[in-house]
Amino acid sequence: MRHTKVKDLLNSTTTLQEINAKGWVRTFRNNQFIALNDGSTINNIQCVVDFENTPEETLKRITTSAAVSVTGDLVESKGAGQKYEIQVKRIEILGDSDAEKFPIQPKKHSLEFLRENAHLRVRTNAFGAIMRVRSVLSFAVHQYFQEKGFVYVNTPIITGTDAEGAGEMFKVTTLPSENAPKNEEGNVDFKQDFFGKETCLTVSGQLVAETYAMALGQVYTFGPTFRAENSNTSRHLAEFWMIEPEVAFNDLTDNMDLAEDFIKYVVKYAVDHCGDDLKFLEGRLTEEEKSKPQAERSEMPLLEKLGFVIENNFKRVSYTEAIDILRDSTPNKKKKFNYIINEWGADLQSEHERYLVEKHFKCPVILFDYPANIKAFYMRLNEDGKTVRAMDILFPGIGEIVGGSQREERFDVLVEKMRVLGIDEEELWWYLDTRRFGSAVHSGFGLGFERLVLFVTGMTNIRDVIPFPRTPGSAEF
């Protein structure tokens, strides 16, 4: 018999006869009541077993996380909190689960413990909800850009280019770790490597996406990126997913408009399609914050916060204005910041970004026109010669969620910036070609997908919004 998803059974408009459901046991009470979940919804369906006519051996095998198949009638529930339940006629144990050895017992577990059991944590309500929200957000990303006529481009994961110029990249090689071949200078001879040159895992698909934008008009990438930063924080991963649109003929204002519209669209899509999961996650966040001091708690419940982002314009502030605000702020004057703001040109830290968003403006903020010397080489130089057409979007609880810019379209200016920074022109000959042949104003941004999921779900650690987090010293599973 073909089984019906739990979600569809719970959403049924009528009772049904002779249906089949399959899933995993969440709890089994009084030798009679199974809470069954198949991952299609956060809600369990109650299955009522006729224990008097069910073999004792079968009842003993109905344990937490056992996989079962139940056949019976969908009837109106006599208990509170659910409309329907299944009156079980037949039950089959598809896969046993040793109750004493299964680590995720039906009780409260710490997030640290669940990370150690990342292969099983998705069987909990919280992580099931997070991953369904992540899936819906992922779909919304593609739907937004496809509706706007963007072309989806798959940029290389293995690359010979450091797009950010930061040098924090994972090397890719087939050469032996010991006794690697050397060239005449005594260095590793990468000409004998698989690709004939030194290669790494990509930190961004941006530069390649730019080349496609200069032919297809508007493109986007959505794929894995890698940073070999030794950052053990709640906001950083070594492997994460990045959304990167690039648009020909867009200036910085157009870029800010696109980023704001995009974020509002995908957040609204999640709110519209993940009601049960977000309501659960809101309750989870409220419960978690009860142990925190009042000053550290969210000012709004999760769904209200998401609604606020959807319905209100983001505040647009120049870097210069932001520095003035921070320099005159109470935490700065009282030296409460770990990084004191003394002068224009400082690279803003997470604590500064969150102050602007959470304390000063109390809404998402777009900062623009940053000092050129703290931003990447490809950002367009302003007429003042000291700032670039860069923009970052800052979110409450997150800090920077988007980084973008109007790209430097002038060949001579771009080459000069590369020379000053010591970036090899021959290495990026193909990138410079887009400025040699039919260059035009163009812009784009990058949005770390996990930070978006972090914001929408109300979670506080980025390791809890990706199935198997990759961090310094940790590559389990």
N, C-alpha and C positions, 0 to 999 in steps of 0.2 A: 504494500500500500504506500502511495506517495505521501510523505509527511507534510504538514502545514506548519508554517513558522509561528512561533509563539506570538509575535507581534500581530499577525493577521488574526489569530484566534481571539486575542484580547480586544481587537478592533471589530470583531464580528458584530453584525446588527441583529443576529438571530441565533438561537440554539442550533446545534448541529449533531447529527448522529454519525457514529462510526468514523471518527477522525483519528489521525495518527500524529503524534508530536514526538520529536526527538531533541535531546539536549543533555545538559549536565545538571546533576542534583546540586542545588545550593544548600538546602536543608531537608531533613526528613524527621518529622515530629510524630510522636505517639504511634509509631508503626503504621501510620495512616496517611499523613499529609506530606506530599513531596512539593517543594518549591523548585520548579523546573525552569531553566533558562537556556536559550540556544544562541544568545549573542545578538539576536535581531532587535532587541529592546532591553532597556534597563529593568523593565518589569518582569517578574517571574509569573508563571501561571501555576495555580495550585492544582495538583493532581491528587484525587482522593482514592486511595487504594483500599480494596476490600480485603483487609488483612486476615479476616477469618477464613477466606477461601484462597489465600495466596500462600504458597509453600514457605515454611520458616526459613529455608535455605536462601530463597530469593529475597526475603525481607532483610536478611542479614547483609546482603550484597548491595542494598540501597544505601550508599554512603556518600558523604560530601565529595563532589566532583566525579562520581561515577557517571558514565555515559549510559543513558537508558532510552528505550523506545516505549511509549505508552499508547495504547489504543483504547478508545472509549467514546463516550458522548460528551459534547460540550453543553453544559447545563448552566442555568443561572446559579450563582454562588449564594450560599446561605450565610457565608461569613462577611464581615465588613471589609471594605477596602478593595474589593474586586467584583467585577460584574459577572464574569464567567469563571468556571472551573471545569476540570475534566474528571468525570466519573470513570475511573479506570476499569476496563474489562480484562485487558491483558497487558502484562509488562514484561519487557525483555531487557536484560542487562547486556549492553553492547560492549562495555569496557569497565572492568572493576577499578576501584580506587581504594588503596589501603588507608583506612581512616586514621590509623596511628602514624603513618609516614607522610601523608599529604601535608605539605608545609602551610598551605593557605587555609587554615581553619576558619569557620564562620565567626570571626571575632575581629576586633580592631587590631590592625598591624601598623607599625611605623613605616613611613615611606622608604627609609633606609633598608629595612628588612625586605620590603617588596622589590627594591632595586636589585637586591641580591638574588631574587627569584623572578627576574624579569620575564622568564619564559612562561611563568604561571600567573603573574600578577594581573594579566588581562582578564582572568576569570573573576576578579573582584568587580563590584559595582562601579567603583570610581574609575578604574582603568578601562573597563568596557565602555563607559561613557566618554572618557577622554578620546579613545581611539575611534569611536563613531563620529565624534565631533571633528576630529582630525580628518577623517575620510570625507565628511561633508564639506569642510573648508577646502580641501584639495579639489573636489569637484567644482566648487564655486569659483576657484581661481581660473580654471580652464573655461568655465561657462562665461565669466565676465569678459575675458579677452576674446573668446570666440564670437560673442555677441557684438563686440566692438570692431570685429574684422581684423584682429591681429593674427599673425602667422606663428604657429608654435615651432620653435627651432630647438633641435637637440644639439647642444654644444659639447665639445669633447670633454671627457672626464680626465683623460691623460693629456698633458699639455707640456710644452717647453717654455711657457710664458707665465711670469708672475704678474698677474693683472694688477695687484695692489701695490707691488713694489716693496712689500714688507719682508719677503724672504722666508716667511714661516710656512714652508710647504713640505709635504711628504714626498720623499724620493721614490721613483718607480724604476726598478732596474732588474735585469736578469743576470747581472755580473755577480760572481761569488763574493760573499762578504769578506772572505780571507783570500789573499793572493790575487786581488783584482788586477787586471792588466794595466800597466802604466805607460804613459807617453814619454817622449824625450825629456820633458820638464819634470818627470817624476810624479805627475798627477794621474789620477784614474783616467784611463783612456775610454771615454764614453763613445768613441767612434766604433768600438767593438761591442757596444751594448745593443739591445734589440732594435731600438729606433735610430741608432747611429748618433745619438746626442743625449744630453742629460734631460730627463723628463720627470714630471711630478704629477701629483693629483691636483686638479684644478681648485683654485680658491674663488673663482668667479667665471661665469660664462660671458661677462659683459663685453670684452673686447671683440670676441667673435660675433656676438649678437649685434654689435655696432655695424660690422661689415654687412650683415644681412639687412639691417634696417635701412642701409644706404642703397638697397635695391628693392626691397619689399615694402618699405614705408614704415610699417609698424609690426614689430615682432616681440615675442617673449620667450624666455627660457624658464623652466621649472624642473630643477634637478639637484642631485647631491653635490655639495661642495665641501672642501676639506681645509682645515687650518691647523697647523702644527704649533699652536700656541700652548704654552704650559700654563693654562688658566684653569684653576680648579674652583670656579665660581658657579653660582646658581643660574648664570646667564650664558655660559659658554659651552659649546660642544666642539669636538674635533671633527665630527662628521655631522653635517646638517643639510637641510634643503633650502634652496634659495629661489625666489621668484624675481626675475629680472626682465622687465620690459625695456625696449629701446625704440624711440620714435623719431623718425626724420621730420624736420621742420618744426619741432617743438622746442620752445625756449624754456627757461626755468619756471616761469609762471604756469605754462602749460603742464610742465612736469609735476608741479605741486598740485595742480588741479586733478591730474590723472591719479596720483597717489592717494589723495584724499577720497576721491570718488570710488576708487578700487577698494580701499579698506572698508569704507562704509557699506559697499555692496556685499562683500564676503562676510562681514560681521552680521549684517541683516539676514543674509541667506542662512547662516548658522542658527540665528535666533528663530527664524521661521521654520526650520526643518529639524531642529534638535531640542524641542521644547522639554521633553521629559528628562533628557540627559542634562541639559543646562539647569533645570530646576533642582535636580539632585545635586549637581556640582555647586550650585549656589548654597544649598543647605550644608554641604560638606565644608565650604569655605567659612560660612558663618560659625559653624561649630568649632572649626580649627582656630578661628580668631578670638574665641572667648578666653583663651589662655594668654592672649597678648595684651599689653598695656593699651589703653584706649587710643593713645596717639598713634599706635602702629596699625590700628584696624582700618579696613576700607571704609571710606566715607559713604559709599553706596553699596547695597547688595549687588551681586554679580549682574543680574538681568537689567537692573536699573542703570548700571554703569555701561553696559553694552548699548542700551537704548540711548544714553546720553551721547555716546560717540556717534551713533547713527544720525541723531537728530540735530547735532550742533556743529557749526563750522569750527575747523581747527584754527587756533590762533597763530598768525604768521608774524614772526619776530626776527629782526636781523641779529646776527651774531654780536654786533657791536652793542645793540640795545640789551641783549641778554647778559653781556659782560658787566654792563653798568648795573643791572638789577642784582646780579650775583655779588658784585663787589660791595654794594650797599646793603646786602642782606644781613639779617641778624646772625645766622650761623657762620657767615664769613667774618663778621666783625668780632664775634665771640670765639673765633677759631674752632668752631665745631666741625667744619669741613676737614676731611683728611688732606685735601689739596686746596690750600688757600688761594683765592683769586686776587692777585695784586695788580695785574696789568693786562691790557689788550694783547691778544696773541696766545693766551693760555689754551691748551687742549682740554675741552670740557670732559669731566669724568661723569660716571653714572650718578654720583651723589648730586652733582650740579644739575644734570638733566632732570632728575626726579624732583629736585626742589622747584625748578621752573614749572613743571607739570602739576605736581601734587600740592605744592604750597602757595606758589605765586599766582599762576594763571588758573589752576584747577580745571584744566581741560587739555586735550592733546595739543601739542605745540609743534609748529614747523619753524625750525631755525634755518636761516639762509645767509649767504654771502660770508663765508668763513675765510680766515687768513689762508693765503695760498700755501704757506710753508707747513701747515698741518694737514693738508689734503693731498689727494693723489694727483699725479702728473697730468692726467687726461681731462681735468676740470677746467672750464673756460675762465681765463683770466679777465677780471673786470678792468674797466678803464682806469681805475685808481692804481693799478699795478701791484696791489698788495692783497686783494681779496679775490676769491673765485666764486663762480656761480654754482655753489654747492648748496644742498639742502638736506637736513635730517628731520625725520618726524619722531617726536618723543611722546611716549605713552606712560600713563600712570602705572606704577608697579613694575615697569619694564625698563624705562629709559629709551634709548634709541631702538626703534623698530624698523625704520627705513633710512637708508642712506642713498643719496642720488645727486645728480648734477646735470647742468647743461654741459655737453662735452666740448672740448676745444676743437673747433672745426678749422682753424687757421693753421696751415701747414708750418709756416715759419715760426709761429709762436709755440706750437707743440714741439717742434724739433729743438728749439732753444730750451724749453722746460726740461726735456729729456736730457739734454747735454748737461745742464746744471745739476741734475739729480744723478748723473752717471748711468743713465739707462741706455743700453746698446741699441742704436738705430737699426743696425743690420738684423738684430734679433726680431725687431718689430717692423720690418720692411713692409710686410703685408698690411699692417695696421695703418702705416703712413700712406700707403697707396689710396686709402679711402679719402685722404685729404688732398692727394695729388689729382685724383680723377673724379670731378663732380662733387666736391665737398659741399656740405650745407649744414646749417644749424640743426642740431639734434640733441636729444636728452634722454635720460633713462634713470632708473633707480633699482636698488636691490632691497628686497624684503626677506628677512630671515623667517622662514615659514614656522619654525618651532616657537619663535617669539610671538607670532600671531596666535598660535594655538595656546600658548601660555596665557596670553591676555584673555582670550575668549573663554577658556575653561576655568580661569581663576586660580590655576596652580601657581606655585611660587618657585619651583625648581625646574629648569629646562630639561633635566634628565627624566622627568616624569611625563613628558608629552611626545616622546619618540619611543618606538618599540624597544630598541636596544641601544642605549646611549654609549657613545664612544668618547671617553674622557682620558686625561693623562693617567697612565697606570692601569687603565681598565678597558679591556677589549673582550669581555666575556660574551659567550653565546655566539 
